[in-house]
Amino acid sequence: MKKHKAGFVNIIGNPNVGKSTLMNAFIGEKLSIITSKAQTTRHRILGIVNGDDFQVILSDTPGIIKPVYEMQTAMMDFVKLAFEDADVLLYMVEIGEKALKDEAFFQKIENSKIPVLLLLNKIDTSEQLVLEDQIQHWQSLLPNAEIHPISALENFNVKEVFDRILELLPEGQPYYPKDQLTDKPERFFVNETIREKILLHYKKEIPYAVEVETEEFIEDDKIIRIRSVVMVERDTQKGIIIGHKGSALKRVGVEARKDLEKFFDKQVHIELYVKVNKNWRSNSNQLKRFGYNN
């Protein structure tokens, strides 16, 4: 009889290196939102992959930055937690990168006592000579890390990395029920889906001043009824989010509804409202309310 393996596999790296894309590729579901903008991921999101003799608990984390305001400090606290409970650490970089944006985090990787897999992502955008140069560069910086060239977007070498993770995981019983996909509730994914659409359609500071809170999530056999509030920091931002005669907010709602219907495999009705919540990103009470300060 095969022994059961279980453990935490935490993904860290700079913003926009493809951490969320990799997480979703491992899981086969879109748990983490993905855009081309930095700081898309704000929370630590667990995704659970189960097999008969294993449970891999993957952890997507915010991109590593030097914090400027309190919300970003809370985001980096999620990354610190990822170092503390990892059984395997996935340090993700992309072609052309030379260093992590925070030296203290890099030193933690250098001194790690657990297995580190350095995933060199986006190799589909690179030539062979550049790839070889990058591998040499990272081998010299992190001689204890295993280097795996991948393309998370194209699913290249993703299975091979997952198989290696299984080899490295410790033996143990599952931490979560075998039918559980994530540690987050449904409302969290509603909030994130709406926020993704805002990141895609609004420019400059607007997406970063936004938080989404779902006030109602009522599910019956045929339909899920959702009422969500988009929080902004200033009155001017409220006007931009709503748009002319509500057109901009309507577009966000329509696109979010389509994605949520795929995610929940059920008809969705969604109502969106916009409220001003001044300087919420620097208010510890508001940050706690939105799940940043636990």
N, C-alpha and C positions, 0 to 999 in steps of 0.2 A: 504494500500500500504506500502511495506517495505521501510524503510529509507536506503539510500545508505551510506556505510562506505568506507573510504579510508585513507591510511596512510603508513608511512615508517617503515619497519621492518628490523633492521640492525643486521647483524651477526658478532660477534667479538670473538676472542679467540687466543690461541697460534697457531703456525704453525702446520699443519698436524693433526688437531683435527677432520676434516671432514666438514668444513664450506662449501666448494664448492660442496661436495657430497650432503649435505642437500639442498643447494640452487637449484641444478639441480633436486632433488627429488620433491621439492615443485612445480617447474615450469613444469616438464615433458619434459624438453629440456636440452641438454648439452650446457649451456652458459659459465660456468667456467671450465677451464682445470683442470685436476686432475692427480697428480703424487705423488709418495711417498716421493719426495724431499721437503725440507723446502723452503719457499719463492716461491712456484709455482705461487700463486696469487700476482700480483704486483700492480694492480689497484683496484679501487672500481667499481664493476660491478652491475648495477641495472637489476633485472629481475622482470617482471610485471605479476601478476596473476589476471585475470579479471573474475568476475561473474556478474550476472544480477544486484546484489545489493552490490557489493564490488569491490575494487581495492586494492590489496596488492602489495606494491612496496618493493621488497626484495633487500637487499644490501649485496653483498659478499665483504669482505675486506681482505687485506693482513694479514697474521699471525703476532701477536704482537711480536716484537723483540726489542732489544736495538740497535739503528742504529750505523753502523760503517762508512759508507760513504754516500754521498749526496743522492743517489737514495733511500737508505733505510730510510733516513729521510723523503723524499717525500712520501714513502709508508706509514709511520706512520702518516703523515698528513692526508691521506685518512681515517685512523682509527679515528683520532680526529674528522673529519667531521661527521663520523657515529654517534658520541655521540650527535652532535648538532641538527640534524634534525630527530632523531628517535621518533616514537610514541610508539614503543615496541622494547626493546633491547633483542636480543638472545645472551646470553653468553654461548659459547660452550666449554665444556671440555671433555676430554676422561677419561676412567677408568684408575686410577693410577696417574692422575695429582693431584697436591696439591695446585698450585698457578699459577697466571698469571705471565708472564715473565717481566712485567713492573709494579712496585708497584703503580705508578701514575695512570695508567689506571684502576687498581683494585680499587683504592680509588674512581674513578669516578663511577664505578659500585656500590660500597657501598653507595654512596651518591646520586644515581640516583633518580630523582623525577618521572620517568616514569616506567611503568611495566617492570620487568626484568624476563625473563624465562631462568633459567639455564638448559641447555640441556646436560645431561650426556651421551655422545655418546660412541659407540662401546661396548654396554653391551652384544652383542652376543659373545664377547671374554672373558666374565667374569663369575665367579661363584656368586651365590646369596648372600653369606656372604660378599664377597668383595663389591658387589653392595650396600648392606645395609650400610656397613662401609663408603663408598664414599658419600652416601646420607647424612648420619649424619655429616660427615666432612664439606660438602658444606653448609648444613643448619646452622651449627655453625658459618661459615664465613660470609654467606649472608642470614641472617634470613628473609629479605624482599623479597627474590627471590622465585619464584615458581620453583620447581625442577621436571624435566621430563626426566626419563631414556628413551633413544632412540637408535636405530641403523639406521643411515642414509643410510648405504650401503644396509641393508636388508629391508629398508622401514618400520621398526617396530616403531610404535607410531608416525610416521610422520604426518599422517592425524589428529590424536588427537591434536598434537601441532598446526597444521594449524587451526583447529576449535577453539582452545583457542585464537589464534591470532585474528581471526575474532571477537570473543567476546570482545576483548580488544581494537580494533581499534575505533577511533573516527568517528562520523558521518561527512560526507563531500562528495563533488563532486570529480570525478576522476581527477587526476593530469595529466594523459596522455590519448591519444586516446585509446579506448577500444580494438583496434586490435593491439596495440603495445606490443612487447614482451620485449624490452630492450631499454636502452638509448644509446647503442653503435652502431656505423655504421658497415656495413658488413666487411670493411677492418680490423677492430679491431679483429673480430673473425678469419679471415684468419691469422693474425699475431699470435694470441694466439694458434691456432691449430698447426702452424709450430713450435712455441716455445715449445709446449707440447712434440712434437716428439724429439726435441733436448734435453729436460730434461730427456726423457726416454732412449735415446741412448748414451749420452755422460756423462763422469764422471768428478769428481773433480770440478775445477773452470769453465770449459767450459760453462755449461748451464747458469751460473750466469753472465758471461761476454757477453752474447748474447742479442741482441734486434732485433726485426724483423719489417721491414717497407714495406708495400705493395705500390708499385709505380703505378701499373696499376690494375684496376678492371673493366673489360669491359664485360657487360652482354648482350646477345641477347636471342632469343627465345629458343635456343637449348643448349647453352654452355656459361660458364663463363670463361673468359681468365684472368689469374692472373700472375702478375710479382712481385715477392717479393725479398727483399734484406735482407740477414742475416748479421747483424753488429756484429763484434767482436772487441776486444781491441788491439790485437797483431797479428803480422804476423804468429807466430807459431800456434795461435788458428785457423787462417784461414785454414792452412794446415790440421789440425785435423778435422775441420768441413767438408772440401771437401772430405778427405779420398783418398785412393789409386784409381787413375783414376776416381775420382768423385763418387766412390761407396757409401760412407757414406752420402753425400748430396742427392744422388739419392734416397736412402732409405727413408730419411726424406720427400722428395717430394712425393714419391709414397704413403706413409702412410697418409700424410696430405691431399692429393687429395682424397683418399677414404673417410676420415672423412668429408671433405668439401662437397663432393657429397651427402652424407647423410644429412648434415646440410641444404644445399640449395635445395636439391631434384632436382638436375640438373647436367648434365655433366660438369666437371671442367678440364681445362688445366692449369697447373701451371709451371712456370719457376722460378728457384731459383738461386740467385747469392750471393756471399760472399764478403763483403767489410770490411776493417779495419777502425775503427772509434776510435782513441786512447783515452783511459780514459773517455769514454762517461758517465760512471756511476758517475763521479765526476765533470762533466761539466754542469753547470746550464742551459746553452743555449741548449745543446743537450737533457737534461732531459725535458725541456719545449717542444722541438720538438717532443719527444716521448710521451708527455701527462702526465708527472709526476708533473711538476710545473705549475699549472694553475693560 
